[in-house]
Amino acid sequence: MITSTRRVSPDKPEVRIAFSLDEPKELKDDELLLTSFPGLEQQLQPVVPCQSLRESVQVYRDHCKMATEFHQVKIEIAQLEDRKRELIAELVEDETASMEIARLEEEFRVLAEENHTLVTVHSERSQQLETLRVLSQKRPGSS
């Protein structure tokens, strides 16, 4: 049983729509009037069946079932498209983060190399200073 409650306008009471695709072969008059698929193009809407022909009623019910399934598929597609947009946004975010990481790694490499050079120069200068101290102490008249 498929049921739906709709409010035509704010000042009107709600209208309840109910139909089943598995009921007996004959349709009730109110079922014929209430089955509508707003998401379906006008030319694809189910056409009211000829009540006297069982096949016509069955085709109508099949059509309603397919229209319902079509509506559900459209909803799923919309949800999947939303998820796709979310994943693309995450991917862009991840790519931006990866680029930032690569930039920081390169900056770290350059700074580590510069640090190594500075430590080497410091060590060399310390050695030179020590050598100069030793030489200045060996000279006569040095204090």
Phi, psi and chi 1 to 4 in degrees:
 res  aa     phi    psi   chi1   chi2   chi3   chi4
   1 MET       -  128.6  172.4   71.6   67.4      -
   2 ILE  -108.1  127.3  -61.3  172.8      -      -
   3 THR  -127.5  150.2   59.9      -      -      -
   4 SER  -149.2  140.9  177.0      -      -      -
   5 THR  -117.2  127.8  -56.6      -      -      -
   6 ARG  -130.2  149.3  -59.0  -83.4 -173.8 -117.6
   7 ARG  -114.9  115.6 -174.8  178.2  -61.5  -90.5
   8 VAL   -65.6  -45.1  179.1      -      -      -
   9 SER  -148.4  161.2   66.7      -      -      -
  10 PRO   -60.2  -28.6  -18.0   25.5      -      -
  11 ASP   -89.6   -5.4   57.9  -30.6      -      -
  12 LYS   -99.9  152.2  -58.4  -77.4 -178.6 -179.6
  13 PRO   -71.9  163.0   22.5  -29.4      -      -
  14 GLU   -67.7  147.4  -71.1 -176.9  -18.3      -
  15 VAL  -110.8  128.4  175.6      -      -      -
  16 ARG  -100.9  128.0 -175.7  176.8 -165.8   98.6
  17 ILE  -112.5  130.7  -60.0  170.2      -      -
  18 ALA  -142.8  133.5      -      -      -      -
  19 PHE  -154.7  158.0   66.1   94.2      -      -
  20 SER  -129.9  142.1  172.2      -      -      -
  21 LEU   -87.4   -5.9  -59.7  175.3      -      -
  22 ASP  -112.9   18.1  -62.2  -35.9      -      -
  23 GLU   -79.3  177.0  -75.1 -172.2  -18.0      -
  24 PRO   -55.9  166.9  -21.1   27.7      -      -
  25 LYS   -59.7  -25.6  -62.0  -63.8 -177.5 -148.5
  26 GLU   -93.8  143.5  -55.1 -145.8   -3.9      -
  27 LEU  -101.4  146.6  -63.6  174.2      -      -
  28 LYS   -80.4  153.4  -60.0  173.8 -169.3  130.5
  29 ASP   -58.1  -40.3  -72.0  -21.0      -      -
  30 ASP   -70.3  -24.9   50.2  -26.6      -      -
  31 GLU   -66.0  -40.5  -82.5 -173.4  -63.8      -
  32 LEU   -63.0  -35.7  -64.3  175.0      -      -
  33 LEU   -82.4  -26.4  -61.5  173.8      -      -
  34 LEU   -96.1  -13.7  -61.3  177.5      -      -
  35 THR   -80.4  110.0  -53.9      -      -      -
  36 SER  -143.3  146.8  174.8      -      -      -
  37 PHE  -125.0   92.7  -61.3   91.8      -      -
  38 PRO   -59.8  -28.5   -3.8    5.9      -      -
  39 GLY   -80.9   -3.2      -      -      -      -
  40 LEU  -101.9  136.6 -155.7   55.1      -      -
  41 GLU   -57.8  151.8  -63.1  173.8   28.5      -
  42 GLN   -55.6  -44.1 -176.3   59.9   38.3      -
  43 GLN   -71.5  -10.8   71.1  -92.9   18.0      -
  44 LEU  -102.4   -1.7  -60.8  177.7      -      -
  45 GLN   -64.6  143.6  -68.6  -74.9  -26.4      -
  46 PRO   -60.8  138.3  -23.0   32.4      -      -
  47 VAL   -93.8  139.6  177.3      -      -      -
  48 VAL   -56.7  129.6  178.1      -      -      -
  49 PRO   -79.5  164.1   30.7  -35.0      -      -
  50 CYS   -82.4  114.7  176.0      -      -      -
  51 GLN   -61.0  -27.8  -73.4  -72.2  -25.0      -
  52 SER   -78.9  -14.1   60.7      -      -      -
  53 LEU  -107.4  117.2  -65.1  172.8      -      -
  54 ARG   -60.0  -39.4 -175.4 -175.6  -49.8  172.1
  55 GLU   -63.3  -38.6  -67.4   82.7   10.5      -
  56 SER   -63.8  -43.4  178.2      -      -      -
  57 VAL   -64.1  -41.8  171.1      -      -      -
  58 GLN   -65.7  -41.6 -173.3   57.9   45.3      -
  59 VAL   -61.5  -41.9  166.5      -      -      -
  60 TYR   -60.2  -46.9  176.0   76.0      -      -
  61 ARG   -63.3  -43.1  -74.7 -165.2  171.7  127.7
  62 ASP   -60.8  -42.2  -68.8  -14.7      -      -
  63 HIS   -62.2  -44.0 -165.5  165.8      -      -
  64 CYS   -61.5  -41.7  -71.8      -      -      -
  65 LYS   -63.0  -45.1 -177.5  178.1  178.1 -176.2
  66 MET   -64.9  -37.7  -73.3 -173.0  -77.4      -
  67 ALA   -64.2  -39.7      -      -      -      -
  68 THR   -64.6  -45.2  -59.0      -      -      -
  69 GLU   -63.0  -40.8  -70.0  170.6   -2.1      -
  70 PHE   -59.4  -43.9  176.4   75.5      -      -
  71 HIS   -61.3  -43.3  179.4   67.6      -      -
  72 GLN   -63.9  -40.2  -69.4  169.4  -16.3      -
  73 VAL   -64.8  -40.6  167.6      -      -      -
  74 LYS   -61.5  -39.7  -77.6  178.5   67.7  175.0
  75 ILE   -64.3  -44.3  -69.9  170.9      -      -
  76 GLU   -62.2  -41.6  -72.7  177.5   28.9      -
  77 ILE   -61.2  -44.6  -71.7  171.3      -      -
  78 ALA   -61.4  -41.7      -      -      -      -
  79 GLN   -65.4  -41.2  -69.4  169.5  -19.3      -
  80 LEU   -66.5  -37.2  -70.2  171.2      -      -
  81 GLU   -65.7  -38.4  -73.4  173.7  -16.0      -
  82 ASP   -62.2  -45.1  -72.6  -15.4      -      -
  83 ARG   -63.5  -39.4 -178.7   65.4  179.0  139.0
  84 LYS   -60.0  -45.1  176.9 -175.6  171.8 -175.2
  85 ARG   -61.4  -40.6  -80.5 -171.6  -73.0  -82.0
  86 GLU   -62.0  -45.0  -69.7  171.1    5.0      -
  87 LEU   -66.0  -38.1  -69.8  172.9      -      -
  88 ILE   -63.3  -42.4  -71.6  171.8      -      -
  89 ALA   -61.9  -41.8      -      -      -      -
  90 GLU   -63.4  -41.0  -74.0  178.9   25.6      -
  91 LEU   -62.3  -45.0 -179.7   62.2      -      -
  92 VAL   -60.8  -42.9  167.3      -      -      -
  93 GLU   -61.1  -44.5 -148.0  174.9  -80.7      -
  94 ASP   -64.7  -40.5  -71.1  -11.6      -      -
  95 GLU   -65.1  -39.6  -73.4  173.4   -9.9      -
  96 THR   -62.9  -44.0  -57.2      -      -      -
  97 ALA   -63.4  -40.3      -      -      -      -
  98 SER   -63.1  -41.1  -67.4      -      -      -
  99 MET   -65.2  -40.0  -71.4  171.9   41.0      -
 100 GLU   -65.0  -40.7  179.3   66.3    9.7      -
 101 ILE   -62.8  -44.8  -72.1  170.0      -      -
 102 ALA   -62.0  -41.4      -      -      -      -
 103 ARG   -63.0  -44.2 -174.8 -170.5   67.1   75.0
 104 LEU   -66.4  -37.6  -69.4  171.8      -      -
 105 GLU   -63.0  -42.8  -74.5  174.2  -19.8      -
 106 GLU   -64.5  -43.1  177.7   60.9   19.9      -
 107 GLU   -62.2  -40.9 -176.4  179.2  -17.6      -
 108 PHE   -62.7  -43.2  176.2   80.2      -      -
 109 ARG   -60.5  -45.8 -173.1 -168.6   62.2   74.7
 110 VAL   -63.5  -44.6  167.8      -      -      -
 111 LEU   -67.0  -37.7  -69.3  172.3      -      -
 112 ALA   -65.1  -40.3      -      -      -      -
 113 GLU   -64.7  -44.0 -169.9  175.4  -62.3      -
 114 GLU   -63.5  -40.6 -176.2  179.3  -19.9      -
 115 ASN   -61.4  -45.4 -175.7   46.3      -      -
 116 HIS   -59.9  -43.6  176.3   69.6      -      -
 117 THR   -62.5  -44.9  -57.4      -      -      -
 118 LEU   -64.5  -39.7  -70.2  172.2      -      -
 119 VAL   -63.7  -41.7  166.4      -      -      -
 120 THR   -63.5  -46.8  -57.4      -      -      -
 121 VAL   -62.4  -42.4  168.7      -      -      -
 122 HIS   -59.3  -44.6  178.4  -93.6      -      -
 123 SER   -62.4  -44.4  175.9      -      -      -
 124 GLU   -62.5  -44.3  -70.9  172.1   -3.6      -
 125 ARG   -66.6  -38.1  -62.6  -59.4  176.1 -104.1
 126 SER   -62.0  -41.6  -66.2      -      -      -
 127 GLN   -64.3  -44.7 -104.7 -176.0  -21.1      -
 128 GLN   -62.0  -42.3  -72.9  175.1  -10.0      -
 129 LEU   -61.4  -44.5 -179.5   61.6      -      -
 130 GLU   -62.8  -40.9 -171.3   58.5   35.2      -
 131 THR   -63.2  -43.6  -57.1      -      -      -
 132 LEU   -64.2  -38.1  -71.9  173.3      -      -
 133 ARG   -63.2  -46.1  -81.0 -169.7 -171.9  142.7
 134 VAL   -61.5  -44.0  169.1      -      -      -
 135 LEU   -66.4  -38.4  -72.8  176.9      -      -
 136 SER   -70.5  -28.1   72.0      -      -      -
 137 GLN   -75.1  -30.0  -73.5  175.9   -3.2      -
 138 LYS   -76.4  -23.5  -72.2 -176.1 -179.8  178.1
 139 ARG   -72.6  141.4  -89.2 -162.3  -92.8  171.1
 140 PRO   -71.1  143.1    7.0   -9.5      -      -
 141 GLY    83.1    8.3      -      -      -      -
 142 SER   -87.7  150.0  -59.8      -      -      -
 143 SER  -101.1      -   46.6      -      -      -
